[in-house]
């Protein structure tokens, strides 16, 4: 069973949330995660590209893995690699009321 609630959130958060298809499910999962004290950092929360970059910078990363990561990033067109998440966001709300 579900119930509707109204809460105030920052405009920047609302703009990010607007890009999500099922906003209620996302907010519900986030609140459950918070209430269950599962806020701990998890590598599974990171995008794969970010994990690859961090792994590439580690001193204990084998050379063969570094070569594979370098090859992967060299194969991506520069304009695609430089796109930011914010460039994929929809335009801001027309009305916040």
C-alpha positions as CSV (number, residue, x, y, z in Angstrom):
1,X,0.0,0.0,0.0
2,X,1.3,3.5,-0.8
3,X,0.4,7.0,0.4
4,X,1.1,10.4,-1.1
5,X,3.2,12.9,0.9
6,X,4.3,16.4,0.1
7,X,7.9,17.6,0.9
8,X,10.0,20.6,0.0
9,X,13.2,20.0,-1.8
10,X,15.8,22.3,-3.3
11,X,15.2,23.4,-6.9
12,X,18.4,21.9,-8.1
13,X,17.4,18.5,-6.7
14,X,14.0,18.8,-8.3
15,X,15.6,19.6,-11.6
16,X,17.8,16.4,-11.4
17,X,14.8,14.4,-10.3
18,X,12.8,15.6,-13.3
19,X,15.0,13.6,-15.6
20,X,14.1,10.3,-13.9
21,X,11.3,8.2,-15.4
22,X,9.8,6.8,-12.2
23,X,10.4,9.6,-9.6
24,X,8.3,8.0,-6.9
25,X,10.3,4.8,-7.0
26,X,13.6,6.6,-6.9
27,X,12.5,8.8,-3.9
28,X,11.1,5.7,-2.2
29,X,14.4,3.8,-2.6
30,X,16.5,6.7,-1.5
31,X,14.4,7.2,1.7
32,X,14.5,3.5,2.4
33,X,18.3,3.4,1.9
34,X,18.6,6.4,4.3
35,X,16.3,5.0,6.9
36,X,18.0,1.6,6.8
37,X,21.4,3.4,7.3
38,X,22.7,2.0,4.1
39,X,24.2,5.4,3.2
40,X,27.7,3.8,3.1
41,X,29.7,4.3,0.0
42,X,29.5,1.5,-2.5
43,X,31.5,1.1,-5.7
44,X,28.4,-0.2,-7.3
45,X,26.9,3.4,-7.0
46,X,29.6,4.7,-9.4
47,X,29.4,4.8,-13.2
48,X,31.6,2.2,-14.9
49,X,33.7,4.9,-16.6
50,X,34.5,6.5,-13.2
51,X,35.5,3.1,-11.8
52,X,37.8,2.5,-14.8
53,X,39.5,5.9,-14.3
54,X,40.0,5.4,-10.6
55,X,41.4,1.9,-11.3
56,X,43.7,3.3,-13.9
57,X,45.2,5.7,-11.4
58,X,45.9,3.1,-8.7
59,X,49.6,2.1,-8.4
60,X,48.7,-1.6,-7.8
61,X,46.7,-1.8,-11.1
62,X,48.4,-4.3,-13.5
63,X,50.0,-2.9,-16.6
64,X,47.8,-5.1,-18.8
65,X,44.6,-3.6,-17.3
66,X,45.9,-0.1,-17.7
67,X,46.5,-0.8,-21.4
68,X,43.0,-2.1,-21.8
69,X,41.5,1.0,-20.1
70,X,43.7,3.3,-22.1
71,X,42.6,1.6,-25.3
72,X,38.9,1.9,-24.3
73,X,39.2,5.6,-23.7
74,X,41.2,6.2,-26.8
75,X,38.5,4.5,-28.9
76,X,35.8,7.0,-27.6
77,X,35.3,10.1,-29.8
78,X,36.5,13.1,-27.8
79,X,33.1,15.0,-28.0
80,X,31.3,11.9,-26.6
81,X,33.9,11.4,-23.8
82,X,33.6,15.0,-22.7
83,X,29.8,15.1,-22.4
84,X,28.7,15.9,-18.9
85,X,25.6,14.5,-17.2
86,X,24.2,18.0,-17.1
87,X,24.1,18.2,-20.9
88,X,21.6,15.3,-20.9
89,X,19.2,16.9,-18.5
90,X,15.9,18.3,-19.7
91,X,15.4,22.0,-19.6
92,X,14.5,23.5,-16.2
93,X,10.9,23.6,-15.0
94,X,8.6,26.1,-16.7
95,X,6.9,26.6,-13.4
96,X,7.8,25.4,-10.0
97,X,4.3,25.9,-8.6
